[in-house]
Amino acid sequence: MTSADSETETTDVCIVGAGPVGLALALKLEKLGLTVTLLEMGAGGAAEDAGAGEIEFTNGHHAPSMAMSRPGIGGASALWGGRCVAFDELDFEVRDHVPFSGWPISHEELRHHYPEALTFLNCNADEPPFEPVGVSGNWIDTNALERWSRSPDLGPIYGERLKASRRIRLLNATVAGITLDAAGAHVESLTAYSAGQESQITARTFVLAGGGLENARLLLALRERRPEALGAPDGPLGRFYQGHLTGYIAVLQFDKPRLASHFAFNIDDENYIFRRRLQITPAVQAEEKLLNCVFWIDAISVADPAHGSGALSLIYLFLKMFGLYRRLSNGLAPTARGPENIDRQQHWRNIRTDRRTAFHLFGSVLNMLERRIEPWRTLINPKGRYLLRYHAEQVPNPESRVYLQPQGGAGTQAGLVVDYQVTEQDLSSVLKSHEILDMWLRRTGLGRLEYLHDAHQRRQAVLSQAFDGYHQIGLSRMSGNPDDGVTDADCRVHGIGNLYLAGSGLFPTGGHANPTLPAVALALRLAEHLSEKLRR
């Protein structure tokens, strides 16, 4: 890329970032007949990091940069597991017990784009059949759904298509700044660096799709240079940083072990993987003042006698005796209390006390062999005991935030300080959600929870496992007015006519869902809006 190129070739839309959101937006705009300049650090195969700014994390609750982002086409999809989850209706509503809740758009405006988003993410858009578990009541939804992408890494899938496109110009560059016109109401250009050379990128419209943190960095730097833009320093920009709380504090014991197959990984008619989860219903969430939370079962490692199965204990001791466990157990399952707490004597007790050890042995060996061929399969426990994984919403908190450090020099992005926080409401909601699920399991006769920690240790256990930074929600939230957020309902930055944002940073609240699917759906909605606006 040369400076002359950037000055003489002005496209309809310039997008910063070629991760899942930026890719979906660019390809949709191409389909709608618009021209696009797509800027991505590492788009040419080698990361252009000369102008990239540093990130400082203030506590141990946030993932490091290398674990949450990846330069190049497809971006963080190279790190993403492929879980595709839709939002719930309640996520868009104002909830009295959730401060700063409520979206300026309805779920229907996003749901309209889910099928196209799922197809883009290489996932099946068809719903698997509803399957009751044989109990009535409105406490727990037993069909909360997650789908899985067949090919999560989007770079190899869409890279060649980008390069062959006549409407998309792909540039390997790092964006270091935004230039506004004299009135501060219009973006004139972006300052970008490639191979040490500065260029001014022009377009009719600009979209920042570089992830929640990077979008916030560019906007905060703009506000520092142009204090009249983007609200006051104590405004919403760079605040309300959310992720999800996830981890284990309990084992779920099914009274009917076969019930686990309902919640295990399954294959639909199109050979796509899906899984059903347990979720507290909206009515109960409102009554108990809970944040949105979902649960799913994870198998306990055969090495961990907490599984209680004589068959699994016998398999583990056999593999260990012949030196095969380490070679064959890769990815089988986690342990309940860590690998250092494996008690061999408890394995022998499982074998002695489980009267159906011999009966279950053949099925367990067959299940493990199937997992060697198809690692996605759930390791079925004949005793019906599983680790219970929770994935929980965080409350929007204005003190959970990011801010700038002094800039390192010309051509370098300002450094970013990340103060990602976990609140007492986050922790209390996770604990209360477990209590309600346990009460429902016992009342329905389906099972019970067995906690991994004493009651006085559980809050600390949830806090110790609180670790995110992958989902980057809320730093540039949507709102109906500039006092409450950074963009309007069309994802346009308040007060700047041709600057838009894309990604999970726009979400006012995050629900329990992994944000990739709704973020891509929101980008597809944005593409249609930009097409209509630019054609007008």
Secondary structure, DSSP 8 states (H G I E B T S, - for coil): --HHHHHH--EEEEEE--SHHHHHHHHHHHHTT--EEEEETTTTSS---TT---EEESSTTB--HHHH---STTGGGGT---EE----GGGGS--TTSTT---SS-HHHHHTTHHHHHHHTT---S-------S---SSEEEEEEEEE-S----HHHHHHHHHH-SSEEEEE-EEEEEEE-TTSSSEEEEEEEETTEEEEE-EEEEEE-S-HHHHHHHHHHHHHHSTTSS--TTSSTT---B-EEEEEEEEEEESSGGGHHHHS-EE-TTS-EEEEEEEE-HHHHHHHT---EEEEEE---TT-GGG--HHHHHHHHHHHHTT-HHHH-TTS---SS-GGG--HHHHHHHHHH-TTHHHHHHHHHHHHHHHHHSTTS----TT-EEEEEEEEE----TTSEEEEEEE-STT--EEEEEE----HHHHHHHHHHHHHHHHHHHHHTSEEEEESS-GGGHHHHHHHH--B-SS-BSTT-B-SSTTT-SB-TTSBBTT-TTEEE-SGGG-S---SS-SHHHHHHHHHHHHHHHHHHHH-
